[in-house]
Amino acid sequence: MHSFIKNYWFDWFPDLPSYQTFVFRLNQLEPTFQTLGQVLIESLEPKLATEINSIVDSLPVMLA
């Protein structure tokens, strides 16, 4: 994501931080992703919750 923004959208984001800073900030959002995932799971039928929980757990934040 960082490379794409740097290569194609840099004019819009001239103060884009380094890759390391970008990843650090993204990792700081991890509790937010957990909360959003929990809200999503709670809004589904109980029988679907197990399937969705596996999907959420299998996607690391770095892929996001």
C-alpha positions as a printed NumPy array, in Angstrom:
array([[  0.   ,   0.   ,   0.   ],
       [  2.829,   2.378,   0.886],
       [  4.611,   1.741,  -2.434],
       [  1.4  ,   2.232,  -4.406],
       [  0.678,   5.554,  -2.701],
       [  4.273,   6.672,  -3.161],
       [  4.333,   5.703,  -6.853],
       [  0.896,   6.898,  -7.938],
       [ -0.48 ,   9.363,  -5.39 ],
       [  2.626,  11.113,  -4.053],
       [  1.425,  14.495,  -5.386],
       [ -1.571,  14.193,  -3.058],
       [  0.533,  13.034,  -0.093],
       [  3.833,  14.962,  -0.263],
       [  4.438,  14.421,   3.474],
       [  4.058,  10.638,   3.26 ],
       [  6.109,   9.156,   6.106],
       [  8.751,   6.491,   5.607],
       [  7.642,   2.882,   5.178],
       [  8.685,   2.061,   8.75 ],
       [  6.608,   4.925,  10.167],
       [  3.68 ,   3.98 ,   7.944],
       [  3.755,   0.378,   9.218],
       [  4.145,   1.532,  12.83 ],
       [  1.066,   3.732,  12.541],
       [ -0.889,   0.95 ,  10.848],
       [  0.036,  -1.446,  13.644],
       [ -1.246,   1.079,  16.18 ],
       [ -4.705,   0.567,  14.621],
       [ -4.737,  -3.14 ,  15.539],
       [ -7.082,  -2.728,  18.554],
       [ -9.475,  -0.828,  16.28 ],
       [ -9.57 ,  -3.748,  13.829],
       [-10.249,  -6.111,  16.732],
       [-13.181,  -3.981,  17.894],
       [-14.629,  -3.684,  14.393],
       [-14.293,  -7.432,  13.919],
       [-16.048,  -8.103,  17.219],
       [-18.933,  -5.778,  16.324],
       [-19.268,  -7.502,  12.95 ],
       [-19.268, -10.959,  14.526],
       [-21.853,  -9.962,  17.142],
       [-24.164,  -8.685,  14.403],
       [-24.219, -12.048,  12.592],
       [-26.147, -15.182,  13.302],
       [-24.353, -17.405,  15.851],
       [-23.785, -20.189,  13.321],
       [-21.926, -17.799,  10.959],
       [-19.842, -16.205,  13.711],
       [-17.373, -19.125,  13.848],
       [-16.679, -18.904,  10.107],
       [-16.212, -15.123,  10.163],
       [-14.024, -15.308,  13.262],
       [-11.635, -17.615,  11.385],
       [-11.489, -15.22 ,   8.458],
       [-10.784, -12.19 ,  10.657],
       [ -8.082, -14.056,  12.601],
       [ -6.368, -15.266,   9.418],
       [ -5.83 , -11.77 ,   7.971],
       [ -2.861,  -9.992,   9.532],
       [ -2.945,  -6.206,   9.761],
       [  0.039,  -5.975,   7.406],
       [ -2.114,  -7.284,   4.548],
       [ -4.682,  -4.608,   5.227]])
